[in-house]
């Protein structure tokens, strides 16, 4: 039986493919962090959620998010909230996308109130025409 001539090459290629797979895998966001509450179908170039606050008022979850525009041009943002109950199920149906213009080098505050007292959690979904992906 003849040994495989290119065994070292095959081992090197396998190791390289395993390393590249590990490098592209991102760890899950920490619970309670902004990244755990924000969904971006793709990366946004200039807009970033920089602050996120939530509080129960009159038995309804109230949320405020701050969006920062780091570009010298005005940027269009589309957003919507996903309202969730204690089991992680959606409450109130899917919201329509809401547009907001964030002026150059400015911050914009988004505010929303949950549709029902059963809401205990949320996700903020954001999109921008300058994303690397497609618009809704």
Secondary structure, 3 states (H helix, E strand, C coil): CCCCCCHHHHHHHHHHHHHHHHHHCCCCCCCCCHHHHEEECCCCCCEEEEEEEEEEECCEEEEEEEEEECCCCCEEEEEEEEEECCCCCECCCCCCCEEEEECCCCEEEEEEECCCCCCCEEEEEEEECCCCCCCC
